[in-house]
Amino acid sequence: MLPQAFQAFVQKRPIGVMARAVVENLFQPQRLDALFERTAEHQYQRTLLFSSVVELMHSVVLGFEPSVYAAYRHRRATLGVSDQAVYDKLDGMELGVSAALVHDSAQQASLVIDALKARREPWLPGYRVRLLDGNHLAATEHRLESLRTIWEAPLPGKALVVMEPETGLATDVFLTPDGHAQERSLLDDVLQIVRERDVWIADRNFCTLKFLFEIARRMGFFIIRQHGTLPGQLKGKRRLVGIGSTGEVYEQKLQLSYGGKTWTVRRLTVELTAATRDGDRQIHLLTNLPKKAATGVVVAELYRQRWTIETLFWEVTETLKCEIRTLCYPKAALLVFCVALMAANAVAVLKAALRATHTEEKADELSAYYLALEIKQVHEGMMIALPPPCWEVFVGMPAAEFATVLKEIAAQVKLDLYRKSRRGPKKPPPKKTRYKHGGHVSTHKLLRK
């Protein structure tokens, strides 16, 4: 089905071909420019198109270019603007446009995953599970004039991300440029996308009376860890309802009051066999799911799987380059984070194609690090041998046809090259004998001792 020119790369480096094909199919320039026109309220595009900015940042996020300026130098002739114009565009990027990028990429990726028939089994049949968590962007360098006279770490912003576990896609993101803002300040925006029969799973930072009551008012459900400051009154005695993978599970009723209304929810207590990183030996979970839909043990297991979204954050931080320390302007830093989420959604499509071809169990054994490493290593040479016009075959290709092509390429993947490296149990770090910033030592002399 593919042109003959692709065959050598399909046979030797199929992951690189799949990755580029997904990017070409999902992130079409015309679609991105149209999205900008619909979403932007103040910015405009003339010479420097929004799709060109996204493509430039994609090259940095995926590791093809070491910096924004290096990416600009390679595209200077085609962009037709100065480097300052690019930085001004990044500095003024509207948060709504950045967030729309993620939502649109998830919609496009979802169509392809459905065509591949590669959705995972639902966590809770009959419900739509959504994972919610926040990400704090790392401190930037002190390049801005207002930052040069301070020692404190400058924080460029925060983001709340919504993930769909069945597809592995980041479906929505909510942004704030204030690095000191509470995650809870964005919950009103999150409530706008709550739908009937949603099940929202989140940590205790999101446990507020308003958030719980509003989810229920919208006919949604939640599994949220109870915050210690949440007011409520326990009713009846707690009783053992089962034993989960992390310990015994007890259930009790909790009465909550908000806005003149009183409501009773289920409170699950998990007596942990091993303490958490914070030293907690028990955790309390609140849910309004009916017992027929989810027993206490099922609720505890669903919450335990919340770490899936933390794996997403790890991948966009370590495998992809979602934080560029030289981009100090908050809006620019948040755009980079959203472009990284777009790239993560593209990787989710790639993983779905591998699941559809090699079974879910084998695909889950693959390392995102080694997949990303091959993409970076092969990209430059592949684009020389197959310049951009060759990839237009994937642009606008219908989801069903594109899914067939992805399966054809995925069949050439040798899974053993990308398997995860299993390590043994972690050892506790030894105690240091010196204070934190105390002088220096010779490694050679220490080894000889």
Protein Blocks (a to p, Z undefined) as FASTA:
>chain_A
ZZfklmmmmmmmmmlmmmmmmmmmmmgfklmmmmmmmmpmkbccfklcfklmmmmmmmmm
nopagbfklmmmmmmmmnopafklmmmmmmmpcfklmmmmmmmmmmmmmmmmmmnopacc
dfbghiacddddddddddddfkbfklmmpfbdcdfbdcdddddfknopafbdcddfblkb
cfklmmmmmmmmpcehiacdddfklmcfklmmmmmmnopacdddddfklgcddehjdddf
bdcfkbccddddddddeehiacdddddddddfbdcfkopabdcdddfbdfklocfklmmm
mmmmmmmmmmmmmmmmmmmccbcfklmbfklmmmmmmmmmmmmmmmmmmmmmmmmmnojk
lmmmpcfklmmmmmmmmmmmmmmmmgfklmmmmgopafklmmmmmmmmmmmpcfklmgcc
dddddddddddfbdfkgcjadfklmmmZZ
